[in-house]
């Protein structure tokens, strides 16, 4: 079954593992694979250290970067459309 877990749930599972609960037991209890657990641990970091905060900041910056790239692509497309409507080309004057 492909189930999504919230970030809070994942952090709870990581905290339980950090308190000493075996990973296999957590996997059996909550129904996720050990590969998922170790993937989450690498993504969110160990509870109690600053890696989790850094991971969230990195993810936020990546989302903002993707949004800004999309905005730039839209602006460049609009500019190209406007140039084509007016007959202006962005290249050399030899192309006219």
N, C-alpha and C positions, 0 to 999 in steps of 0.2 A: 504494500500500500504506500503510495506516494503522499506523505503528509508534510505539511509545512509547520514548523515550530516558530513561535515568536522569539524575538531576541531575549526577552525576559525569561522565557522557559529555558532556552539554551544556557543562559548565564546561571540559572538555578541548577541545571544538570552539571555544569562545570564546577560549581561551588560544592555540590555533593561529592563529586569525584575528588576534589581537593581536600575535603574533610575526611577522606579515607574509604569511601564506598568503592568497591571494585567496579571497573568499567563494564565488565561483562554483566554484572548484576544490574547496573543502571540500564544497559541496553535491553535486557530481558524485561525489566520492570516497566520501562516507558515505550518500548517498541521501536527503537532505532538501531541502526547498525553501529558497530565499533568504528567503521570507516567514517560514518557521519560524525561520531563523537570526536575523533581525532582531527577531522576537517574543521569542526567548530572550534576546537581548542587552538588550532593554528590560526584561525581567522580572528577569534575573539580574545585569545590570550588566556593566561592563567588568571583566575580570580585573585584580587588583592594586589596586583601589580599594575603599573601604568599602561601596559600594552593594550588593554581593552579600550581605554580612553583614546589612545593613539590610533587604534584600529577604527574607531568610530569617526574620528577626525579625518582619517585617510579616506574612508568611504564617503563622507560628506563632501570632501574636496573632489573626489572622483565624479560624484553626481553633479556637482556644480560645473566641473570641467566639461562634462558631456553636454550639459544644458547650454553652456556658453559656445561650444563648438557648433551645436545645432543652430543657435541664434546667428552665428557668423555665417554659416552655410546659407541660411535663409536670406540674410542681408546681401550676400554675394550673388545669390540667384536673382533677387529683385533688381540689383544693379545691372546684371547682365541682361535681364529682360528690358529694362529701361533703355539701355544702350542699343539693343536691337530695334526697339520701336523708333528711336530717333535717327537711326541709321549710322550712328557712331560706332566705330570699332575700337577695341582696346589695343590693337596692334600698330604696326608702322603706318606712316602716311602713304607708303607705296601700295598698300592693299586697297586704297580707295579708288 
